[in-house]
């Protein structure tokens, strides 16, 4: 045995990624990163349905935008949002960015993520590098950010610089949705960074039962939406997409500005 081999055995390297593990209960398969914290879920009898409430809220951009030409997911997880957008946003190209190859493998083998094709692309890359690639600037209609580590207490990228790069990637108009953790100091840090990056055009939905809280950030020209038209659109979304869109709208109406003409201003 060589000296170098002895050294490597005596001082093993720390694994780069947390282990990818699974559990099942009540017909739902869960993704974990070596802890009890849930990183994603899939109902076995409905693999393209969005099972978790916070993941449903990540689709709240549908209230304000039709599915754009390009939707990007940062952080693949159990591929819930990637699968949903790929199946139901038929006119959209869907890209998912995931650093851990084991998560990509798990999504393919355990969570029924389809293979890449002309509309679906899963890229093994760092989210920071992706949003700082100038070839993506202005090219993404919706950016969905769900970047958690094994502790699941907040995104691993939370700086103003990161969110400014996200904004640079968005088209005009464009929307970012991000999964935050409402009962953790990281929430205030992320909201502060988002407001700085998006010039205050940020709103957060109420916290859900598992602690997650989804924020929406808007890019492009100021927007105004007739309330009655939005309410009608929410009913259509509920019927077509089976998502609780009216609950989203009700929550957003409490934290967004309304003018004298009963328009929601963003």
C-alpha positions in Angstrom: 0.0 0.0 0.0 1.4 3.4 -1.0 1.7 6.4 1.3 -0.9 8.3 -0.7 -3.4 5.4 -0.4 -2.8 5.3 3.3 -3.5 9.0 3.5 -6.7 8.8 1.5 -8.0 5.9 3.7 -7.1 7.7 6.9 -8.6 11.0 5.9 -11.6 10.2 3.6 -13.0 13.1 1.6 -16.3 14.6 2.7 -19.0 13.7 0.1 -19.9 16.6 -2.2 -23.6 15.9 -2.0 -26.0 14.7 0.7 -27.3 11.1 0.0 -30.5 10.8 -1.9 -33.1 8.7 -0.1 -36.7 7.8 -0.4 -39.8 6.9 1.7 -43.4 5.9 0.9 -46.6 6.5 2.9 -50.2 6.5 1.9 -49.5 6.0 -1.8 -47.1 8.9 -1.9 -43.4 8.5 -2.6 -41.1 11.1 -1.0 -37.6 12.3 -1.8 -35.1 13.1 1.0 -31.5 14.2 1.1 -30.5 11.8 3.9 -32.7 13.5 6.5 -36.4 13.4 7.5 -37.0 16.6 5.6 -39.1 16.2 2.4 -37.5 17.5 -0.8 -40.3 16.4 -3.1 -43.2 14.0 -3.5 -45.2 12.0 -6.1 -48.6 10.3 -5.7 -48.0 6.9 -7.3 -51.4 6.8 -9.0 -51.1 10.3 -10.3 -47.4 10.9 -11.1 -47.9 14.2 -12.9 -50.1 15.7 -10.3 -48.6 18.3 -7.9 -48.9 16.7 -4.5 -47.5 19.3 -2.1 -49.2 22.6 -1.5 -46.1 24.8 -1.8 -45.3 23.2 -5.1 -48.8 24.1 -6.3 -48.1 27.7 -5.2 -45.0 27.7 -7.4 -47.4 27.7 -10.3 -49.2 30.9 -9.2 -47.6 32.7 -12.1 -50.4 31.2 -14.2 -52.7 33.9 -12.8 -50.7 36.6 -14.7 -49.0 35.0 -17.6 -49.9 32.4 -20.3 -47.3 29.6 -20.5 -44.3 31.3 -22.1 -42.0 30.0 -24.7 -39.4 28.9 -22.1 -39.9 27.8 -18.5 -36.8 27.1 -16.3 -36.6 25.2 -13.0 -33.6 25.7 -10.8 -33.3 22.6 -8.5 -35.0 19.5 -9.9 -36.0 17.7 -6.7 -38.6 15.0 -7.4 -39.2 16.7 -10.8 -42.8 17.7 -9.8 -42.9 21.1 -11.5 -40.8 20.0 -14.4 -43.1 17.1 -15.2 -46.2 19.3 -14.7 -45.0 22.1 -17.0 -43.8 19.6 -19.6 -47.2 17.8 -19.7 -49.5 20.8 -19.5 -47.6 23.7 -21.0 -47.5 22.1 -24.5 -46.3 25.3 -26.2 -43.4 25.8 -23.8 -39.8 24.5 -23.8 -39.0 23.3 -20.3 -35.5 23.2 -18.8 -34.4 21.9 -15.4 -31.0 22.7 -13.9 -29.7 20.3 -11.2 -26.2 20.1 -9.8 -26.4 16.6 -8.2 -26.4 13.8 -10.8 -28.0 11.4 -8.2 -31.0 13.7 -8.0 -31.4 13.5 -11.8 -31.1 9.8 -11.7 -33.7 9.6 -8.9 -36.1 11.8 -10.9 -35.8 9.5 -13.9 -36.0 6.1 -12.1 -38.2 6.9 -9.1 -40.3 9.9 -10.1 -41.2 9.2 -13.7 -39.4 12.1 -15.3 -39.4 11.6 -19.1 -36.2 11.5 -21.1 -34.9 14.7 -22.8 -36.5 15.6 -26.1 -37.1 18.7 -28.2 -39.2 20.3 -25.4 -37.6 18.9 -22.3 -34.0 19.4 -21.2 -32.4 18.5 -17.9 -29.0 20.0 -17.4 -26.5 19.0 -14.8 -25.1 22.4 -13.8 -24.8 24.9 -11.0 -27.8 27.3 -10.8 -25.4 30.2 -10.1 -23.5 29.5 -13.4 -26.7 29.1 -15.3 -28.2 32.4 -14.4 -24.9 34.2 -15.0 -24.6 32.8 -18.5 -25.4 35.8 -20.8 -26.9 33.5 -23.4 -29.9 33.1 -21.1 -30.5 36.9 -20.6 -34.0 38.0 -21.5 -34.9 34.5 -22.8 -36.9 32.9 -19.9 -40.6 33.7 -19.4 -40.9 31.9 -16.0 -38.1 31.0 -13.6 -39.0 28.6 -10.8 -36.3 28.4 -8.0 -36.3 25.6 -5.4 -32.7 25.3 -4.2 -32.6 23.5 -0.9 -29.9 21.5 0.9 -30.5 18.6 3.2 -31.6 20.8 6.2 -34.5 22.2 4.1 -34.4 25.5 6.0 -33.8 27.9 3.1 -32.3 28.2 -0.4 -28.6 27.7 -0.8 -28.5 30.8 -3.1 -30.1 33.9 -1.5 -27.9 36.9 -2.3 -29.0 40.0 -4.2 -26.4 39.2 -6.8 -28.1 35.8 -7.5 -31.6 37.3 -7.7 -30.3 40.1 -10.0 -28.9 37.5 -12.3 -32.2 35.7 -12.2 -34.0 38.9 -13.2 -31.5 39.4 -16.1 -32.6 36.0 -17.4 -36.3 36.9 -17.4 -38.2 38.2 -20.4 -40.4 41.3 -20.2 -42.8 40.5 -18.7 -41.4 37.6 -16.8 -42.0 36.1 -13.3 -39.8 34.3 -10.8 -41.3 32.1 -8.2 -39.1 30.9 -5.3 -39.7 28.4 -2.5 -38.7 29.9 0.9 -39.1 28.8 4.4 -41.3 31.1 6.4 -40.3 30.1 10.0 -36.6 30.6 9.5 -34.2 33.6 9.4 -33.5 32.9 5.8 -36.9 34.1 4.8 -36.2 37.7 5.7 -32.8 37.6 4.0 -34.3 36.2 0.8 -37.2 38.7 0.8 -34.7 41.6 1.3 -32.5 40.3 -1.6 -35.5 39.8 -3.8 -36.9 43.3 -3.2 -33.5 44.8 -3.9 -33.1 42.8 -7.1 -36.7 43.4 -8.4 -37.1 47.0 -7.2 -39.8 46.0 -4.7 -42.0 44.1 -7.1 -42.2 41.1 -4.9 -45.1 39.4 -3.0 -45.2 36.4 -0.8 -48.1 33.9 -0.5 -49.1 32.8 3.1 -47.1 30.1 4.8 -48.4 26.6 4.2 -48.7 23.9 6.9 -45.2 22.5 6.3 -43.5 25.9 6.7 -42.9 26.7 3.1 -43.7 30.1 1.7 -43.6 31.0 -2.0 -42.6 34.4 -3.2 -43.3 35.9 -6.7 -41.1 38.5 -8.3 -42.1 40.4 -11.4 -39.8 41.8 -14.2 -40.6 44.0 -17.1 -43.1 46.9 -17.5 -45.6 47.6 -14.7 -48.7 45.5 -15.0 -52.4 46.1 -14.2 -55.1 43.4 -14.1 -58.8 43.8 -13.8 -59.9 42.0 -10.7 -63.0 40.4 -12.2 -61.1 39.2 -15.1 -58.5 37.6 -12.8 -61.2 35.9 -10.8 -62.7 34.5 -14.0 -59.3 33.3 -15.1 -58.6 31.7 -11.7 -61.8 29.6 -12.1 -60.6 28.5 -15.5 -57.2 27.5 -14.1 -58.9 25.4 -11.4 -61.0 23.5 -13.9 -58.2 23.1 -16.5 -55.2 22.6 -14.3 -56.7 21.3 -11.0 -54.8 24.0 -9.1 -56.2 26.1 -6.2 -56.0 29.4 -8.2 -58.8 31.2 -6.4 -57.1 30.7 -3.1 -53.9 32.2 -4.5 -55.8 35.2 -5.8 -57.5 35.8 -2.6 -54.2 35.7 -0.7 -52.5 37.9 -3.2 -55.3 40.5 -3.0 -54.4 41.1 0.6 -50.8 42.0 -0.1 -50.9 43.7 -3.5 -52.1 47.2 -4.5 -55.6 47.7 -5.9 -56.5 51.0 -7.6 -59.8 52.9 -7.7 -60.8 51.0 -10.8 -60.6 47.7 -9.0 -57.4 46.7 -10.8 -54.5 44.8 -9.2 -51.3 46.6 -9.7 -47.9 45.0 -10.0 
